[in-house]
Every structure is written in structure tokens, then in C-alpha cells.
């Protein structure tokens, strides 16, 4: 007798994920690094006092975009048959959950490296509010379409959508899938949920070179010059596509992101 029953009332994201991923065989590498957030906290307090709503996630998204802009050879994607090509712009995709947490969507920040921090934060905040209120037209179209498709057609459908958007650069914005819909890197914030450590899987249709998870900033005990002190620490967790990012490249991203977060005025 079977020990399984049909999973009822599946979310559109869960149905898409089940159809999208095959058995694990992608070359991924993982890494985590800690960042002293004293300077960032001071900047956030200053900006909020001035009426600018900015969060740690905004700082990280802007910082990652700046690092990739400095190293354009890393801002690449892998196409079919192993062909590599460089993106002209640094677009960052920030994930957003629906109001009830059942579905995942997000907002692609175009040319994130060039946007002023306040504009980046404001645009993301407005997009997130629409998604959470189910008022974003692209999110509604893609969600309703995925829910309506039978399970057996989801995998070939997603494969075809990936070919059209990633290989042929077709604009399927009417279906919620513009060309290169996820940009160079994805940022996911889990700090509000109290998550301390987590890594995200690479999304096959995304062609991102990196997915970064942002947990809470927490006071941690560290050693400085032989003395035990308490510092506000942000521990970032990244998943990289090893076809683009090797260990040295990952270390460069980590080092330069640290230099930005240590002197966050350059983000503004």
C-alpha cells in the first residue's frame, strides 16, 4: 500500500519548483562571511532620521551591484552548450514573499549599481508592497498561469520559457517573464524570520551567478587585538555558480563587499 497521498492546494511556487529542478547535478559552491555592521548601523540611523527608509537588505543589494560593476567579467551567464556571455548591465533581483508567505516573487532592480540608494530602496519597497497585496500585474499573471497548468506540462513549459527568455532573449513580459528576468544576482532577506544560517539553491531558469541570503544583524562576541568585544555582525550566505565564480572570484567579491560595508558612505 502506498505511503503517499496527493498534496492538495499547492502554491504556484511549489508547483513550479517541482517541475523546474531535476536531480542535483549543477556545479555550485557555498560560502559565508561575517561583516562588522557598526558603520552601516550608523548610516542607517542617519538616513532614517532624515526620512529615508533604508534597510540592511538595500545596503547589501547595492553593495553587490557595485562589486559586480567593478568586475564586469564576473557579471556573466552560461547559455546552452556552455557558451559564456557578459551582461551589459548589473541587475539585481530581490525576492519578496506574498502576504501569506505561500508564494515567492521579487523585483529586478535594473542597473542597481547606478541607482542612488534612496531610489533603489523606494522602488523595491513599492514593488514589494504590490506583490504582498497581490496587486503586481506580472506576479498575478505568472501565478495564475502556473496554477492553471497541469503538473505534467510544467517542466516542458518552464524549459521552453527558459529557452525563449535566456537563449533567444524574447520579451515575455505579458506572461511575467521579461528577458533575463532575474539579472546577475538574487538577494533574499530572512532576517525578519529570525533565521541565523541558510543557503539557497541555484534556480535553473534564473541563470544568476550568485544567490545571497541576508539574515539578522546580531551582537556577537569577537576578538580584536587580543581583546574580547561585542560587535553587531552580519553573516552573509552565498551560493555561486562554479562555472562563473571560482574560489578566487568568490574571495574577491567577499573582500570588496567588506570594504564597502566598512565604509558605507560610498553606497550613498
C-alpha positions as CSV (number, residue, x, y, z in Angstrom):
1,X,0.0,0.0,0.0
2,X,1.4,3.4,-1.0
3,X,2.7,5.6,1.8
4,X,1.9,8.8,-0.1
5,X,-1.1,10.9,-0.9
6,X,-1.7,13.8,-3.2
7,X,-0.5,17.1,-1.9
8,X,-3.6,19.3,-2.0
9,X,-3.8,23.1,-2.5
10,X,-0.2,23.5,-3.7
11,X,1.2,27.0,-4.1
12,X,2.2,28.2,-7.6
13,X,5.9,28.4,-6.4
14,X,5.9,24.8,-5.1
15,X,4.4,23.5,-8.4
16,X,7.0,25.4,-10.4
17,X,9.9,24.3,-8.2
18,X,8.8,20.6,-8.5
19,X,8.7,20.9,-12.3
20,X,11.8,23.0,-12.7
21,X,14.5,21.1,-10.8
22,X,16.0,17.8,-11.8
23,X,18.2,15.6,-9.7
24,X,21.1,17.7,-8.3
25,X,24.0,17.9,-10.8
26,X,24.8,21.7,-11.1
27,X,28.2,22.9,-10.0
28,X,27.5,25.0,-7.0
29,X,29.8,26.3,-4.3
30,X,28.9,27.8,-1.0
31,X,30.4,30.4,1.3
32,X,29.7,32.5,4.3
33,X,31.4,35.6,5.7
34,X,30.9,37.9,8.6
35,X,30.7,41.7,8.4
36,X,31.1,44.3,11.2
37,X,28.0,46.5,10.8
38,X,28.9,49.4,13.1
39,X,29.4,51.8,10.3
40,X,26.3,50.5,8.4
41,X,24.1,50.8,11.5
42,X,25.3,54.4,12.0
43,X,24.5,55.2,8.4
44,X,21.0,53.6,8.6
45,X,20.2,55.6,11.7
46,X,21.3,58.8,9.9
47,X,19.3,58.1,6.8
48,X,16.2,57.1,8.8
49,X,16.5,60.3,10.8
50,X,16.5,62.2,7.5
51,X,13.3,60.4,6.5
52,X,14.9,57.9,4.1
53,X,13.7,54.3,4.7
54,X,16.7,52.0,4.0
55,X,17.4,48.5,5.4
56,X,20.3,46.2,5.5
57,X,19.0,44.3,2.5
58,X,19.1,47.5,0.5
59,X,22.7,48.1,1.5
60,X,23.7,44.5,0.6
61,X,21.9,44.7,-2.8
62,X,23.6,48.0,-3.7
63,X,27.0,46.7,-2.5
64,X,26.8,43.5,-4.5
65,X,25.9,45.5,-7.6
66,X,28.8,47.8,-7.1
67,X,31.2,44.9,-6.7
68,X,30.0,43.3,-9.9
69,X,30.2,46.6,-11.8
70,X,33.9,46.8,-10.8
71,X,34.5,43.3,-12.2
72,X,32.4,43.0,-15.4
73,X,33.9,39.7,-16.4
74,X,32.1,38.1,-13.4
75,X,28.8,39.6,-14.5
76,X,28.2,36.7,-16.9
77,X,25.8,33.9,-17.6
78,X,26.1,30.4,-19.1
79,X,24.0,29.7,-22.2
80,X,23.2,26.3,-23.8
81,X,26.2,24.3,-24.9
82,X,28.4,26.0,-22.3
83,X,28.6,29.4,-24.1
84,X,29.5,32.3,-21.7
85,X,28.4,35.8,-22.3
86,X,28.7,39.0,-20.2
87,X,25.8,41.1,-19.2
88,X,25.9,44.8,-20.2
89,X,24.1,45.9,-17.0
90,X,24.2,44.9,-13.4
91,X,20.6,44.0,-12.5
92,X,19.9,42.6,-9.0
93,X,16.8,40.6,-8.2
94,X,15.4,40.8,-4.6
95,X,13.0,38.1,-3.6
96,X,9.7,39.0,-2.0
97,X,7.2,36.6,-0.4
98,X,3.4,37.1,-0.8
99,X,1.3,38.3,2.1
100,X,0.6,34.8,3.3
101,X,4.1,33.5,2.6
102,X,2.8,30.9,0.2
103,X,4.4,32.2,-3.0
104,X,7.7,33.8,-3.9
105,X,8.2,36.5,-6.4
106,X,10.5,39.5,-6.4
107,X,11.7,42.7,-8.1
108,X,14.5,43.1,-10.5
109,X,16.4,46.3,-9.9
110,X,17.7,47.4,-13.2
111,X,21.2,49.0,-13.2
112,X,21.3,48.7,-9.5
113,X,25.0,49.8,-9.4
114,X,24.0,53.2,-10.8
115,X,20.8,53.9,-8.8
116,X,21.0,56.2,-5.8
117,X,20.5,54.2,-2.6
118,X,17.3,56.0,-1.7
119,X,15.8,55.4,-5.2
120,X,16.8,51.8,-5.1
121,X,15.1,51.4,-1.6
122,X,12.0,53.2,-2.6
123,X,11.5,51.3,-5.8
124,X,12.0,48.0,-4.1
125,X,9.6,48.9,-1.3
126,X,6.9,50.0,-3.7
127,X,7.3,46.8,-5.7
128,X,7.2,44.6,-2.6
129,X,4.0,46.3,-1.4
130,X,2.3,45.5,-4.7
131,X,3.4,41.9,-4.6
132,X,2.3,41.4,-1.0
133,X,-1.1,42.9,-1.8
134,X,-1.4,40.8,-4.9
135,X,-1.5,44.0,-7.0
136,X,1.5,43.4,-9.2
137,X,0.2,42.5,-12.7
138,X,3.2,40.4,-13.7
139,X,3.1,38.4,-10.4
140,X,-0.6,37.8,-10.8
141,X,-0.3,36.7,-14.4
142,X,2.6,34.3,-13.8
143,X,1.0,32.9,-10.6
144,X,-2.4,32.3,-12.2
145,X,-0.8,30.8,-15.3
146,X,1.3,28.4,-13.2
147,X,-1.7,27.4,-11.1
148,X,-3.8,26.7,-14.2
149,X,-1.3,24.4,-16.0
150,X,-1.5,20.7,-15.3
151,X,1.6,19.2,-13.5
152,X,2.8,17.1,-16.4
153,X,3.2,20.2,-18.6
154,X,5.0,22.4,-16.1
155,X,8.6,21.0,-16.7
156,X,8.5,21.4,-20.5
157,X,6.7,24.7,-20.2
158,X,9.5,26.1,-17.9
159,X,12.2,24.7,-20.2
160,X,10.6,26.4,-23.1
161,X,10.2,29.7,-21.2
162,X,13.9,29.5,-20.2
163,X,14.9,29.0,-23.9
164,X,12.8,31.9,-25.0
165,X,13.9,34.4,-22.4
166,X,17.5,33.3,-21.7
167,X,18.6,31.9,-25.1
168,X,16.5,33.9,-27.6
169,X,16.0,37.0,-25.4
170,X,12.3,37.1,-26.2
171,X,10.3,39.6,-24.1
172,X,7.5,37.6,-22.4
173,X,6.7,40.4,-20.0
174,X,3.0,39.8,-20.7
175,X,3.4,36.4,-19.0
176,X,5.6,37.9,-16.3
177,X,8.9,36.7,-17.9
178,X,11.0,39.6,-19.4
179,X,14.4,38.8,-20.9
180,X,17.0,37.8,-18.3
181,X,14.2,38.1,-15.6
182,X,16.5,37.6,-12.6
183,X,19.6,39.5,-13.5
184,X,23.1,38.8,-12.2
185,X,22.4,38.0,-8.6
186,X,19.5,37.3,-6.3
187,X,19.2,38.6,-2.8
188,X,16.8,37.0,-0.2
189,X,16.2,38.6,3.2
190,X,15.4,36.2,6.0
191,X,16.2,38.5,8.9
192,X,12.6,39.2,9.9
193,X,12.1,35.4,10.4
194,X,15.0,35.1,12.8
195,X,17.0,32.7,10.6
196,X,20.7,32.6,11.6
197,X,22.1,30.4,8.8
198,X,20.8,29.2,5.4
199,X,21.9,28.6,1.8
200,X,19.6,28.9,-1.2
201,X,19.7,26.5,-4.2
202,X,20.5,27.9,-7.7
203,X,17.4,28.5,-9.7
204,X,17.8,26.8,-13.2
205,X,15.7,29.3,-15.1
206,X,17.4,32.3,-13.5
207,X,21.0,32.0,-14.9
208,X,22.2,34.0,-11.9
209,X,25.9,33.8,-10.9
210,X,25.0,34.1,-7.2
211,X,22.2,33.9,-4.7
212,X,22.8,35.6,-1.3
213,X,20.8,35.2,1.9
214,X,20.7,38.1,4.4
215,X,19.9,37.1,8.0
216,X,19.6,39.3,11.1
217,X,22.4,41.5,12.3
218,X,23.2,40.1,15.7
219,X,25.5,41.1,18.5
220,X,28.3,38.5,18.6
221,X,31.5,38.0,20.6
222,X,34.6,38.6,18.6
223,X,38.3,39.1,19.3
224,X,40.0,42.3,18.3
225,X,43.7,42.9,19.1
226,X,43.6,40.1,21.7
227,X,40.5,41.5,23.5
228,X,37.0,40.1,23.6
229,X,34.4,42.6,22.5
230,X,30.8,42.5,21.3
231,X,30.1,43.8,17.8
232,X,27.0,43.9,15.6
233,X,27.7,41.2,13.0
234,X,26.0,40.4,9.7
235,X,26.8,36.9,8.4
236,X,26.0,36.6,4.7
237,X,25.5,33.2,3.0
238,X,26.1,32.9,-0.7
239,X,25.6,30.1,-3.3
240,X,27.7,30.5,-6.5
241,X,27.6,29.1,-10.0
242,X,31.1,27.5,-10.1
243,X,31.1,27.7,-13.9
244,X,31.4,31.5,-13.5
245,X,32.6,32.1,-9.9
246,X,35.6,30.1,-8.6
247,X,37.1,30.3,-5.1
248,X,39.3,33.2,-6.0
249,X,36.4,35.2,-7.5
250,X,34.2,34.4,-4.5
251,X,37.0,35.7,-2.2
252,X,37.3,38.9,-4.3
253,X,33.5,39.5,-4.0
254,X,33.7,38.9,-0.3
255,X,36.7,41.2,0.2
256,X,35.3,44.1,-1.8
257,X,31.9,43.8,-0.3
258,X,33.5,44.1,3.1
259,X,35.4,47.2,2.1
260,X,32.1,48.8,1.0
261,X,30.2,47.8,4.2
262,X,33.1,49.1,6.3
263,X,32.7,52.5,4.6
264,X,29.1,52.6,3.6
265,X,29.0,56.3,2.7
266,X,30.1,55.2,-0.8
267,X,26.7,53.4,-1.2
268,X,25.0,56.8,-0.8
